């Protein structure tokens, strides 16, 4: 199982070859893709996002599992944010990966490498 950081989604939808190939290969190998709820918020909040990009994003979301921010996940994210001085978004993304026992796919490894037990895949 792979949890996708917002940047991984952006690069995938932009068609960046290395990221697209990695994600497609992992899906073909049977990996499930998980998108944290905060990544949905972050992606849709870009000021210059076009209707076409929103449409492509929604199609992509239909091929993934979107992880809701429930109470246990919020509590874990709060602990991570406090313990590791993470941003709100990063703490929810990390908590999502930890709760699913999944690997986090990100280009911002430095933002997450300090989190104990978090498996990372750099793109």
PAROVEX-187389 format. One record per atom (N, C-alpha, C): residue number from 1; atom name; x, y, z. Coordinates in nm, 3 decimals, always signed. Example, Ala and Ser with C-alpha at 12.3 -4.5 7.8 and 13.67 -1.06 7.14 Angstrom:
<atoms>
+-----+-------+---------+---------+---------+
| num | atome |       u |       v |       w |
+-----+-------+---------+---------+---------+
|   1 |     N |  +1.319 |  -0.569 |  +0.780 |
|   1 |    CA |  +1.230 |  -0.450 |  +0.780 |
|   1 |     C |  +1.320 |  -0.330 |  +0.780 |
|   2 |     N |  +1.285 |  -0.225 |  +0.708 |
|   2 |    CA |  +1.367 |  -0.106 |  +0.714 |
|   2 |     C |  +1.290 |  +0.003 |  +0.787 |
+-----+-------+---------+---------+---------+
</atoms>
This chain:
<atoms>
+-----+-------+---------+---------+---------+
| num | atome |       u |       v |       w |
+-----+-------+---------+---------+---------+
|   1 |     N |  +0.084 |  -0.117 |  +0.000 |
|   1 |    CA |  +0.000 |  +0.000 |  +0.000 |
|   1 |     C |  +0.089 |  +0.124 |  +0.000 |
|   2 |     N |  +0.051 |  +0.223 |  -0.082 |
|   2 |    CA |  +0.126 |  +0.347 |  -0.093 |
|   2 |     C |  +0.036 |  +0.465 |  -0.058 |
|   3 |     N |  +0.085 |  +0.552 |  +0.029 |
|   3 |    CA |  +0.017 |  +0.678 |  +0.058 |
|   3 |     C |  +0.089 |  +0.786 |  -0.023 |
|   4 |     N |  +0.011 |  +0.865 |  -0.096 |
|   4 |    CA |  +0.069 |  +0.966 |  -0.183 |
|   4 |     C |  +0.064 |  +1.103 |  -0.119 |
|   5 |     N |  +0.182 |  +1.163 |  -0.105 |
|   5 |    CA |  +0.190 |  +1.302 |  -0.062 |
|   5 |     C |  +0.136 |  +1.388 |  -0.176 |
|   6 |     N |  +0.094 |  +1.509 |  -0.144 |
|   6 |    CA |  +0.036 |  +1.597 |  -0.246 |
|   6 |     C |  +0.131 |  +1.616 |  -0.364 |
|   7 |     N |  +0.261 |  +1.631 |  -0.337 |
|   7 |    CA |  +0.354 |  +1.653 |  -0.447 |
|   7 |     C |  +0.359 |  +1.533 |  -0.541 |
|   8 |     N |  +0.344 |  +1.412 |  -0.490 |
|   8 |    CA |  +0.343 |  +1.293 |  -0.576 |
|   8 |     C |  +0.222 |  +1.296 |  -0.669 |
|   9 |     N |  +0.110 |  +1.341 |  -0.618 |
|   9 |    CA |  -0.011 |  +1.351 |  -0.701 |
|   9 |     C |  +0.009 |  +1.456 |  -0.809 |
|  10 |     N |  +0.065 |  +1.569 |  -0.772 |
|  10 |    CA |  +0.088 |  +1.678 |  -0.869 |
|  10 |     C |  +0.177 |  +1.630 |  -0.982 |
|  11 |     N |  +0.288 |  +1.565 |  -0.948 |
|  11 |    CA |  +0.382 |  +1.520 |  -1.051 |
|  11 |     C |  +0.322 |  +1.408 |  -1.136 |
|  12 |     N |  +0.242 |  +1.322 |  -1.074 |
|  12 |    CA |  +0.175 |  +1.215 |  -1.150 |
|  12 |     C |  +0.078 |  +1.275 |  -1.251 |
|  13 |     N |  -0.005 |  +1.368 |  -1.206 |
|  13 |    CA |  -0.105 |  +1.426 |  -1.296 |
|  13 |     C |  -0.043 |  +1.518 |  -1.400 |
|  14 |     N |  +0.076 |  +1.571 |  -1.370 |
|  14 |    CA |  +0.147 |  +1.653 |  -1.468 |
|  14 |     C |  +0.217 |  +1.566 |  -1.572 |
|  15 |     N |  +0.216 |  +1.434 |  -1.548 |
|  15 |    CA |  +0.275 |  +1.342 |  -1.644 |
|  15 |     C |  +0.426 |  +1.328 |  -1.633 |
|  16 |     N |  +0.482 |  +1.367 |  -1.518 |
|  16 |    CA |  +0.627 |  +1.349 |  -1.500 |
|  16 |     C |  +0.658 |  +1.200 |  -1.512 |
|  17 |     N |  +0.742 |  +1.167 |  -1.608 |
|  17 |    CA |  +0.764 |  +1.027 |  -1.646 |
|  17 |     C |  +0.808 |  +0.938 |  -1.531 |
|  18 |     N |  +0.907 |  +0.981 |  -1.455 |
|  18 |    CA |  +0.959 |  +0.895 |  -1.347 |
|  18 |     C |  +0.852 |  +0.865 |  -1.243 |
|  19 |     N |  +0.777 |  +0.966 |  -1.205 |
|  19 |    CA |  +0.672 |  +0.947 |  -1.103 |
|  19 |     C |  +0.558 |  +0.864 |  -1.160 |
|  20 |     N |  +0.515 |  +0.896 |  -1.281 |
|  20 |    CA |  +0.407 |  +0.820 |  -1.344 |
|  20 |     C |  +0.444 |  +0.674 |  -1.359 |
|  21 |     N |  +0.565 |  +0.647 |  -1.407 |
|  21 |    CA |  +0.609 |  +0.508 |  -1.425 |
|  21 |     C |  +0.615 |  +0.434 |  -1.292 |
|  22 |     N |  +0.666 |  +0.500 |  -1.189 |
|  22 |    CA |  +0.674 |  +0.436 |  -1.058 |
|  22 |     C |  +0.535 |  +0.399 |  -1.007 |
|  23 |     N |  +0.443 |  +0.493 |  -1.012 |
|  23 |    CA |  +0.309 |  +0.468 |  -0.959 |
|  23 |     C |  +0.237 |  +0.362 |  -1.042 |
|  24 |     N |  +0.247 |  +0.370 |  -1.174 |
|  24 |    CA |  +0.183 |  +0.269 |  -1.259 |
|  24 |     C |  +0.241 |  +0.132 |  -1.232 |
|  25 |     N |  +0.373 |  +0.123 |  -1.219 |
|  25 |    CA |  +0.438 |  -0.006 |  -1.190 |
|  25 |     C |  +0.389 |  -0.062 |  -1.057 |
|  26 |     N |  +0.382 |  +0.021 |  -0.954 |
|  26 |    CA |  +0.337 |  -0.025 |  -0.823 |
|  26 |     C |  +0.192 |  -0.072 |  -0.827 |
|  27 |     N |  +0.107 |  -0.002 |  -0.901 |
|  27 |    CA |  -0.033 |  -0.043 |  -0.913 |
|  27 |     C |  -0.042 |  -0.177 |  -0.985 |
|  28 |     N |  +0.036 |  -0.193 |  -1.092 |
|  28 |    CA |  +0.037 |  -0.320 |  -1.165 |
|  28 |     C |  +0.089 |  -0.435 |  -1.078 |
|  29 |     N |  +0.173 |  -0.402 |  -0.981 |
|  29 |    CA |  +0.223 |  -0.503 |  -0.887 |
|  29 |     C |  +0.123 |  -0.531 |  -0.775 |
|  30 |     N |  +0.010 |  -0.463 |  -0.777 |
|  30 |    CA |  -0.095 |  -0.489 |  -0.680 |
|  30 |     C |  -0.102 |  -0.392 |  -0.563 |
|  31 |     N |  -0.022 |  -0.288 |  -0.566 |
|  31 |    CA |  -0.024 |  -0.189 |  -0.458 |
|  31 |     C |  -0.151 |  -0.105 |  -0.466 |
|  32 |     N |  -0.212 |  -0.080 |  -0.352 |
|  32 |    CA |  -0.327 |  +0.010 |  -0.344 |
|  32 |     C |  -0.275 |  +0.151 |  -0.318 |
|  33 |     N |  -0.337 |  +0.250 |  -0.381 |
|  33 |    CA |  -0.299 |  +0.390 |  -0.361 |
|  33 |     C |  -0.396 |  +0.455 |  -0.264 |
|  34 |     N |  -0.340 |  +0.526 |  -0.166 |
|  34 |    CA |  -0.420 |  +0.597 |  -0.066 |
|  34 |     C |  -0.385 |  +0.745 |  -0.074 |
|  35 |     N |  -0.489 |  +0.828 |  -0.075 |
|  35 |    CA |  -0.471 |  +0.973 |  -0.076 |
|  35 |     C |  -0.525 |  +1.029 |  +0.055 |
|  36 |     N |  -0.442 |  +1.095 |  +0.134 |
|  36 |    CA |  -0.490 |  +1.157 |  +0.258 |
|  36 |     C |  -0.589 |  +1.269 |  +0.227 |
|  37 |     N |  -0.686 |  +1.286 |  +0.313 |
|  37 |    CA |  -0.787 |  +1.391 |  +0.294 |
|  37 |     C |  -0.721 |  +1.528 |  +0.279 |
|  38 |     N |  -0.614 |  +1.553 |  +0.353 |
|  38 |    CA |  -0.548 |  +1.684 |  +0.343 |
|  38 |     C |  -0.485 |  +1.705 |  +0.206 |
|  39 |     N |  -0.445 |  +1.600 |  +0.139 |
|  39 |    CA |  -0.390 |  +1.615 |  +0.005 |
|  39 |     C |  -0.498 |  +1.660 |  -0.094 |
|  40 |     N |  -0.620 |  +1.616 |  -0.071 |
|  40 |    CA |  -0.731 |  +1.663 |  -0.154 |
|  40 |     C |  -0.749 |  +1.813 |  -0.133 |
|  41 |     N |  -0.748 |  +1.855 |  -0.007 |
|  41 |    CA |  -0.763 |  +1.998 |  +0.024 |
|  41 |     C |  -0.649 |  +2.078 |  -0.038 |
|  42 |     N |  -0.525 |  +2.031 |  -0.019 |
|  42 |    CA |  -0.410 |  +2.104 |  -0.071 |
|  42 |     C |  -0.416 |  +2.116 |  -0.223 |
|  43 |     N |  -0.447 |  +2.007 |  -0.290 |
|  43 |    CA |  -0.450 |  +2.008 |  -0.437 |
|  43 |     C |  -0.556 |  +2.105 |  -0.487 |
|  44 |     N |  -0.675 |  +2.097 |  -0.432 |
|  44 |    CA |  -0.785 |  +2.181 |  -0.480 |
|  44 |     C |  -0.773 |  +2.327 |  -0.440 |
|  45 |     N |  -0.683 |  +2.358 |  -0.349 |
|  45 |    CA |  -0.669 |  +2.497 |  -0.303 |
|  45 |     C |  -0.566 |  +2.577 |  -0.381 |
|  46 |     N |  -0.500 |  +2.515 |  -0.478 |
|  46 |    CA |  -0.406 |  +2.592 |  -0.560 |
|  46 |     C |  -0.482 |  +2.702 |  -0.632 |
|  47 |     N |  -0.436 |  +2.826 |  -0.620 |
|  47 |    CA |  -0.510 |  +2.940 |  -0.676 |
|  47 |     C |  -0.534 |  +2.933 |  -0.826 |
|  48 |     N |  -0.440 |  +2.878 |  -0.901 |
|  48 |    CA |  -0.452 |  +2.880 |  -1.048 |
|  48 |     C |  -0.493 |  +2.745 |  -1.105 |
|  49 |     N |  -0.557 |  +2.660 |  -1.025 |
|  49 |    CA |  -0.596 |  +2.529 |  -1.075 |
|  49 |     C |  -0.708 |  +2.546 |  -1.178 |
|  50 |     N |  -0.697 |  +2.473 |  -1.287 |
|  50 |    CA |  -0.796 |  +2.484 |  -1.394 |
|  50 |     C |  -0.907 |  +2.380 |  -1.376 |
|  51 |     N |  -1.016 |  +2.401 |  -1.447 |
|  51 |    CA |  -1.126 |  +2.304 |  -1.444 |
|  51 |     C |  -1.080 |  +2.169 |  -1.498 |
|  52 |     N |  -0.994 |  +2.171 |  -1.598 |
|  52 |    CA |  -0.942 |  +2.047 |  -1.655 |
|  52 |     C |  -0.859 |  +1.972 |  -1.550 |
|  53 |     N |  -0.775 |  +2.043 |  -1.477 |
|  53 |    CA |  -0.693 |  +1.979 |  -1.373 |
|  53 |     C |  -0.780 |  +1.922 |  -1.262 |
|  54 |     N |  -0.885 |  +1.993 |  -1.226 |
|  54 |    CA |  -0.979 |  +1.941 |  -1.125 |
|  54 |     C |  -1.046 |  +1.814 |  -1.175 |
|  55 |     N |  -1.085 |  +1.814 |  -1.300 |
|  55 |    CA |  -1.148 |  +1.696 |  -1.360 |
|  55 |     C |  -1.053 |  +1.577 |  -1.361 |
|  56 |     N |  -0.928 |  +1.600 |  -1.402 |
|  56 |    CA |  -0.828 |  +1.492 |  -1.404 |
|  56 |     C |  -0.802 |  +1.440 |  -1.262 |
|  57 |     N |  -0.799 |  +1.532 |  -1.166 |
|  57 |    CA |  -0.778 |  +1.494 |  -1.027 |
|  57 |     C |  -0.892 |  +1.407 |  -0.977 |
|  58 |     N |  -1.015 |  +1.445 |  -1.007 |
|  58 |    CA |  -1.130 |  +1.367 |  -0.963 |
|  58 |     C |  -1.132 |  +1.228 |  -1.025 |
|  59 |     N |  -1.091 |  +1.216 |  -1.150 |
|  59 |    CA |  -1.079 |  +1.085 |  -1.214 |
|  59 |     C |  -0.973 |  +1.003 |  -1.142 |
|  60 |     N |  -0.860 |  +1.065 |  -1.113 |
|  60 |    CA |  -0.752 |  +0.997 |  -1.040 |
|  60 |     C |  -0.801 |  +0.950 |  -0.903 |
|  61 |     N |  -0.873 |  +1.036 |  -0.831 |
|  61 |    CA |  -0.925 |  +0.998 |  -0.698 |
|  61 |     C |  -1.015 |  +0.876 |  -0.705 |
|  62 |     N |  -1.087 |  +0.862 |  -0.817 |
|  62 |    CA |  -1.174 |  +0.746 |  -0.834 |
|  62 |     C |  -1.098 |  +0.615 |  -0.843 |
|  63 |     N |  -0.967 |  +0.623 |  -0.864 |
|  63 |    CA |  -0.883 |  +0.504 |  -0.875 |
|  63 |     C |  -0.805 |  +0.479 |  -0.746 |
|  64 |     N |  -0.834 |  +0.555 |  -0.643 |
|  64 |    CA |  -0.761 |  +0.545 |  -0.517 |
|  64 |     C |  -0.858 |  +0.530 |  -0.401 |
|  65 |     N |  -0.801 |  +0.513 |  -0.284 |
|  65 |    CA |  -0.878 |  +0.518 |  -0.160 |
|  65 |     C |  -0.845 |  +0.652 |  -0.094 |
|  66 |     N |  -0.946 |  +0.732 |  -0.067 |
|  66 |    CA |  -0.923 |  +0.858 |  +0.003 |
|  66 |     C |  -0.942 |  +0.831 |  +0.152 |
|  67 |     N |  -0.838 |  +0.858 |  +0.229 |
|  67 |    CA |  -0.839 |  +0.832 |  +0.374 |
|  67 |     C |  -0.904 |  +0.950 |  +0.446 |
|  68 |     N |  -1.016 |  +0.923 |  +0.509 |
|  68 |    CA |  -1.086 |  +1.027 |  +0.585 |
|  68 |     C |  -1.007 |  +1.064 |  +0.710 |
|  69 |     N |  -1.025 |  +1.185 |  +0.753 |
|  69 |    CA |  -0.959 |  +1.232 |  +0.876 |
|  69 |     C |  -1.055 |  +1.207 |  +0.992 |
|  70 |     N |  -1.047 |  +1.086 |  +1.049 |
|  70 |    CA |  -1.132 |  +1.052 |  +1.162 |
|  70 |     C |  -1.060 |  +1.084 |  +1.293 |
|  71 |     N |  -1.125 |  +1.060 |  +1.405 |
|  71 |    CA |  -1.068 |  +1.097 |  +1.535 |
|  71 |     C |  -0.934 |  +1.029 |  +1.564 |
|  72 |     N |  -0.921 |  +0.897 |  +1.547 |
|  72 |    CA |  -0.791 |  +0.834 |  +1.576 |
|  72 |     C |  -0.678 |  +0.889 |  +1.488 |
|  73 |     N |  -0.707 |  +0.913 |  +1.360 |
|  73 |    CA |  -0.605 |  +0.968 |  +1.271 |
|  73 |     C |  -0.570 |  +1.111 |  +1.312 |
|  74 |     N |  -0.670 |  +1.189 |  +1.349 |
|  74 |    CA |  -0.646 |  +1.327 |  +1.393 |
|  74 |     C |  -0.561 |  +1.329 |  +1.520 |
|  75 |     N |  -0.588 |  +1.237 |  +1.612 |
|  75 |    CA |  -0.510 |  +1.231 |  +1.735 |
|  75 |     C |  -0.365 |  +1.193 |  +1.706 |
|  76 |     N |  -0.345 |  +1.097 |  +1.617 |
|  76 |    CA |  -0.209 |  +1.058 |  +1.581 |
|  76 |     C |  -0.138 |  +1.175 |  +1.512 |
|  77 |     N |  -0.206 |  +1.243 |  +1.422 |
|  77 |    CA |  -0.147 |  +1.358 |  +1.353 |
|  77 |     C |  -0.110 |  +1.467 |  +1.454 |
|  78 |     N |  -0.194 |  +1.489 |  +1.552 |
|  78 |    CA |  -0.163 |  +1.589 |  +1.654 |
|  78 |     C |  -0.038 |  +1.555 |  +1.732 |
|  79 |     N |  -0.023 |  +1.426 |  +1.766 |
|  79 |    CA |  +0.099 |  +1.383 |  +1.838 |
|  79 |     C |  +0.223 |  +1.401 |  +1.750 |
|  80 |     N |  +0.211 |  +1.362 |  +1.622 |
|  80 |    CA |  +0.324 |  +1.378 |  +1.531 |
|  80 |     C |  +0.360 |  +1.525 |  +1.513 |
|  81 |     N |  +0.258 |  +1.608 |  +1.499 |
|  81 |    CA |  +0.283 |  +1.752 |  +1.481 |
|  81 |     C |  +0.356 |  +1.810 |  +1.601 |
|  82 |     N |  +0.313 |  +1.769 |  +1.720 |
|  82 |    CA |  +0.375 |  +1.817 |  +1.843 |
|  82 |     C |  +0.517 |  +1.762 |  +1.858 |
|  83 |     N |  +0.531 |  +1.630 |  +1.843 |
|  83 |    CA |  +0.660 |  +1.565 |  +1.867 |
|  83 |     C |  +0.767 |  +1.602 |  +1.765 |
|  84 |     N |  +0.726 |  +1.621 |  +1.639 |
|  84 |    CA |  +0.823 |  +1.643 |  +1.532 |
|  84 |     C |  +0.815 |  +1.784 |  +1.472 |
|  85 |     N |  +0.731 |  +1.868 |  +1.531 |
|  85 |    CA |  +0.715 |  +2.007 |  +1.483 |
|  85 |     C |  +0.688 |  +2.011 |  +1.333 |
|  86 |     N |  +0.588 |  +1.933 |  +1.293 |
|  86 |    CA |  +0.551 |  +1.923 |  +1.152 |
|  86 |     C |  +0.438 |  +2.020 |  +1.120 |
|  87 |     N |  +0.423 |  +2.050 |  +0.992 |
|  87 |    CA |  +0.306 |  +2.128 |  +0.950 |
|  87 |     C |  +0.181 |  +2.041 |  +0.970 |
|  88 |     N |  +0.068 |  +2.104 |  +0.973 |
|  88 |    CA |  -0.058 |  +2.030 |  +0.988 |
|  88 |     C |  -0.074 |  +1.929 |  +0.875 |
|  89 |     N |  -0.053 |  +1.975 |  +0.751 |
|  89 |    CA |  -0.069 |  +1.885 |  +0.637 |
|  89 |     C |  +0.025 |  +1.766 |  +0.642 |
|  90 |     N |  +0.152 |  +1.793 |  +0.670 |
|  90 |    CA |  +0.250 |  +1.684 |  +0.676 |
|  90 |     C |  +0.220 |  +1.587 |  +0.790 |
|  91 |     N |  +0.171 |  +1.638 |  +0.901 |
|  91 |    CA |  +0.140 |  +1.548 |  +1.013 |
|  91 |     C |  +0.025 |  +1.454 |  +0.978 |
|  92 |     N |  -0.074 |  +1.504 |  +0.904 |
|  92 |    CA |  -0.186 |  +1.417 |  +0.863 |
|  92 |     C |  -0.139 |  +1.316 |  +0.759 |
|  93 |     N |  -0.056 |  +1.358 |  +0.667 |
|  93 |    CA |  -0.003 |  +1.266 |  +0.565 |
|  93 |     C |  +0.079 |  +1.156 |  +0.634 |
|  94 |     N |  +0.166 |  +1.193 |  +0.726 |
|  94 |    CA |  +0.248 |  +1.093 |  +0.797 |
|  94 |     C |  +0.161 |  +1.000 |  +0.880 |
|  95 |     N |  +0.063 |  +1.055 |  +0.949 |
|  95 |    CA |  -0.027 |  +0.972 |  +1.030 |
|  95 |     C |  -0.106 |  +0.875 |  +0.942 |
|  96 |     N |  -0.144 |  +0.920 |  +0.825 |
|  96 |    CA |  -0.216 |  +0.831 |  +0.733 |
|  96 |     C |  -0.128 |  +0.714 |  +0.693 |
|  97 |     N |  -0.004 |  +0.742 |  +0.656 |
|  97 |    CA |  +0.088 |  +0.633 |  +0.617 |
|  97 |     C |  +0.112 |  +0.537 |  +0.733 |
|  98 |     N |  +0.134 |  +0.591 |  +0.851 |
|  98 |    CA |  +0.157 |  +0.505 |  +0.968 |
|  98 |     C |  +0.034 |  +0.422 |  +1.002 |
|  99 |     N |  -0.084 |  +0.482 |  +0.996 |
|  99 |    CA |  -0.205 |  +0.408 |  +1.035 |
|  99 |     C |  -0.237 |  +0.297 |  +0.937 |
| 100 |     N |  -0.202 |  +0.314 |  +0.810 |
| 100 |    CA |  -0.225 |  +0.210 |  +0.710 |
| 100 |     C |  -0.105 |  +0.114 |  +0.699 |
| 101 |     N |  +0.000 |  +0.142 |  +0.777 |
| 101 |    CA |  +0.125 |  +0.065 |  +0.767 |
| 101 |     C |  +0.173 |  +0.064 |  +0.622 |
| 102 |     N |  +0.165 |  +0.180 |  +0.561 |
| 102 |    CA |  +0.196 |  +0.196 |  +0.419 |
| 102 |     C |  +0.326 |  +0.273 |  +0.401 |
| 103 |     N |  +0.374 |  +0.274 |  +0.279 |
| 103 |    CA |  +0.491 |  +0.352 |  +0.241 |
| 103 |     C |  +0.443 |  +0.487 |  +0.189 |
| 104 |     N |  +0.506 |  +0.594 |  +0.236 |
| 104 |    CA |  +0.473 |  +0.728 |  +0.191 |
| 104 |     C |  +0.557 |  +0.764 |  +0.070 |
| 105 |     N |  +0.492 |  +0.801 |  -0.039 |
| 105 |    CA |  +0.559 |  +0.842 |  -0.162 |
| 105 |     C |  +0.563 |  +0.995 |  -0.163 |
| 106 |     N |  +0.686 |  +1.051 |  -0.164 |
| 106 |    CA |  +0.701 |  +1.196 |  -0.156 |
| 106 |     C |  +0.830 |  +1.242 |  -0.220 |
| 107 |     N |  +0.832 |  +1.365 |  -0.261 |
| 107 |    CA |  +0.956 |  +1.427 |  -0.306 |
| 107 |     C |  +1.021 |  +1.501 |  -0.189 |
| 108 |     N |  +0.946 |  +1.524 |  -0.083 |
| 108 |    CA |  +0.995 |  +1.599 |  +0.033 |
| 108 |     C |  +1.035 |  +1.505 |  +0.146 |
| 109 |     N |  +1.127 |  +1.417 |  +0.119 |
| 109 |    CA |  +1.171 |  +1.319 |  +0.219 |
| 109 |     C |  +1.220 |  +1.389 |  +0.346 |
| 110 |     N |  +1.287 |  +1.502 |  +0.330 |
| 110 |    CA |  +1.342 |  +1.572 |  +0.447 |
| 110 |     C |  +1.232 |  +1.613 |  +0.546 |
| 111 |     N |  +1.111 |  +1.634 |  +0.498 |
| 111 |    CA |  +1.001 |  +1.672 |  +0.586 |
| 111 |     C |  +0.952 |  +1.556 |  +0.673 |
| 112 |     N |  +0.985 |  +1.434 |  +0.633 |
| 112 |    CA |  +0.928 |  +1.316 |  +0.698 |
| 112 |     C |  +1.031 |  +1.220 |  +0.758 |
| 113 |     N |  +1.158 |  +1.234 |  +0.722 |
| 113 |    CA |  +1.257 |  +1.132 |  +0.760 |
| 113 |     C |  +1.276 |  +1.120 |  +0.910 |
| 114 |     N |  +1.240 |  +1.221 |  +0.986 |
| 114 |    CA |  +1.257 |  +1.216 |  +1.131 |
| 114 |     C |  +1.148 |  +1.134 |  +1.202 |
| 115 |     N |  +1.042 |  +1.100 |  +1.132 |
| 115 |    CA |  +0.930 |  +1.029 |  +1.195 |
| 115 |     C |  +0.965 |  +0.881 |  +1.208 |
| 116 |     N |  +0.975 |  +0.837 |  +1.331 |
| 116 |    CA |  +1.011 |  +0.698 |  +1.359 |
| 116 |     C |  +0.904 |  +0.601 |  +1.308 |
| 117 |     N |  +0.949 |  +0.500 |  +1.235 |
| 117 |    CA |  +0.859 |  +0.396 |  +1.186 |
| 117 |     C |  +0.793 |  +0.425 |  +1.052 |
| 118 |     N |  +0.817 |  +0.545 |  +1.000 |
| 118 |    CA |  +0.756 |  +0.584 |  +0.873 |
| 118 |     C |  +0.842 |  +0.536 |  +0.757 |
| 119 |     N |  +0.783 |  +0.456 |  +0.668 |
| 119 |    CA |  +0.854 |  +0.408 |  +0.549 |
| 119 |     C |  +0.836 |  +0.511 |  +0.437 |
| 120 |     N |  +0.947 |  +0.546 |  +0.372 |
| 120 |    CA |  +0.945 |  +0.650 |  +0.270 |
| 120 |     C |  +0.994 |  +0.596 |  +0.136 |
| 121 |     N |  +0.934 |  +0.647 |  +0.030 |
| 121 |    CA |  +0.979 |  +0.620 |  -0.106 |
| 121 |     C |  +0.996 |  +0.755 |  -0.174 |
| 122 |     N |  +1.119 |  +0.791 |  -0.203 |
| 122 |    CA |  +1.151 |  +0.920 |  -0.264 |
| 122 |     C |  +1.125 |  +0.916 |  -0.414 |
| 123 |     N |  +1.065 |  +1.023 |  -0.464 |
| 123 |    CA |  +1.038 |  +1.032 |  -0.607 |
| 123 |     C |  +1.117 |  +1.146 |  -0.668 |
+-----+-------+---------+---------+---------+
</atoms>
